[in-house]
Amino acid sequence: MPSENQVIHFELFRYQLLPLTRNVQREMFQDERFLAINTVEELKARKNEIFGHVLEDFPSLQYRQAEINHKVDVESPPWFVVEINTQKSLKREKPDFKQERIDTWPHVIAIINNKPDVQIIAVSRNIRAFSSGAVVAKILQENLGRILQRYLLSFQVDALFEKSEFWHLVEEYKNRIISVNFELISPNMANISKGLELDLARLNADTNSHRTDLRLNSLEGSALEINQRNPLLGTSKNLPISAIYDKIQPVEYYGVCRMTPRKSAIKTDLFAAD
């Protein structure tokens, strides 16, 4: 854990717990605590309870690029705090002017809030351990998701950004955005679902779709007109959309503009706090 007065920066992620199937039957569950679940509605109602049991019996973590370990520091539902380290190698100079390599185990802290109306993961930044919080989020998604599959649940984790960042980018590239791809994530949190113009929850119920792609393309030689007056983009307070700007260019040129990685795959989550 951090020392007193140490400043730690965190990256925030939203997670969703979604049923893998609409056809839920009690014999599908091996855990006796959840044998009473007979419908997908009952599964959704108890999803955070299930996730809480998974966190209480936190699984060993696997990471294909290096050995990692974890330690649960706080287990006080809905809060769970986990430290995760990974093996690194350092080169050290010795008094005889020779060099030697030693192992070090830098770590990050992952804070999980399992309240049904929150569902947030905060990951501390430590590039000596992992290049970004997204790497840690993916490790958690793969390992916790593997366990949750036994309970007919998927575990989706996505970066959380300020809504204002999306509109700042729209303004920065005004009259130059010719294509935008939106990844719409089916929400299972009431405070998100009730604010949507597009009924993603209904779409999920009808088709079992967890992610839906919506691509906006302008006419050749013109730009998209994206503004906050749009009822889908501007008025919804908790819109779960990731926007990937993959084609940004002056409208008088044709073809795809080659941008830097940061500009060519800008990903902005429109979850916005009230």
QUIJOTA-V316398 format. One record per residue. PSI is psi as a letter, one per 30 degrees, with the letter a starting at -180 (NA if undefined). OMEGA is omega in whole degrees, -180 to 180 (NA if undefined). Layout:
<<PSI OMEGA> <PSI OMEGA>>
//
This chain:
<<l -177> <l 177> <l -179> <k 179> <g 177> <k -180> <k -179> <k 178> <k -177> <k 169> <k -174> <k -180> <k 173> <k 175> <l 178> <k 175> <j -172> <k 178> <k 177> <f -178> <l 175> <f -177> <i -177> <k 177> <k -174> <e -179> <f 178> <f -176> <k 178> <f -179> <k -177> <f -179> <f -174> <g 179> <f -180> <f -180> <j -178> <f -177> <l 179> <e 177> <e 178> <e 178> <e 180> <e -180> <f -176> <g -175> <e -179> <e 174> <e 178> <e -179> <e 178> <e 178> <e 177> <e 180> <e 179> <e 176> <h -169> <k -175> <l 172> <k -175> <k 177> <k -179> <j -171> <f -174> <f -178> <l 175> <k 178> <l 176> <l 176> <l 177> <k 178> <j -178> <e -178> <k 176> <i -177> <i -174> <k 10> <g -177> <k 173> <k 179> <k -176> <k 172> <k -179> <k 178> <l 179> <l -177> <k 175> <l 180> <k 178> <k 175> <k -177> <k 178> <k -177> <l -180> <f -179> <g 177> <g 175> <l -180> <l 174> <l 178> <k 178> <l 178> <k 173> <l -174> <i 177> <l -174> <l 172> <l 178> <k 175> <k 179> <k -177> <k 174> <j -174> <g 174> <k -177> <f -179> <g 178> <d 177> <i -178> <k 170> <k 175> <k -178> <k 180> <l 180> <k 174> <j -175> <f 174> <f 180> <e -179> <k -175> <f 179> <l 175> <f 180> <e 178> <e 179> <e 179> <e 179> <e 177> <e 179> <e -180> <e -178> <e -175> <e 178> <e 178> <e 179> <e 179> <e -177> <f 177> <f 178> <f 180> <g 177> <h 179> <k 170> <l -176> <j -177> <k -179> <k -180> <k -180> <k -179> <k -179> <l 176> <k 177> <e -178> <f 180> <e 178> <e -177> <f 174> <e 179> <e 177> <e 179> <e -179> <e -178> <g -179> <k -179> <g 178> <f -180> <j -178> <f 179> <k 177> <k 177> <k 178> <k 172> <j -178> <k -177> <k -180> <j -177> <l 172> <g 178> <k -173> <e -177> <f 174> <e -174> <e -174> <f -178> <g -174> <k 170> <e 179> <k -174> <i 180> <e 179> <e 178> <e 179> <e 178> <e -179> <e -177> <e -171> <f -174> <g 178> <k 178> <e 178> <k 179> <k -180> <k 175> <j -178> <k 176> <k 178> <k 178> <l 172> <l -180> <k 179> <g 180> <l -179> <l 175> <k 175> <j -176> <k 180> <l -174> <f 176> <f 177> <k -175> <f 180> <e -174> <e -170> <e -171> <f -179> <k -174> <f -173> <h -172> <j -177> <i -177> <k 169> <k -178> <k 179> <j 178> <j -177> <f 176> <j 178> <k -176> <l 170> <k -172> <f -178> <f 178> <l 178> <l -179> <l -177> <k 178> <k 179> <j -178> <l 173> <l -180> <e -179> <e -177> <f -175> <f 179> <h 179> <k -177> <j -176> <k 180> <k -177> <g 167> <k -179> <k 178> <k 177> <NA NA>>
//
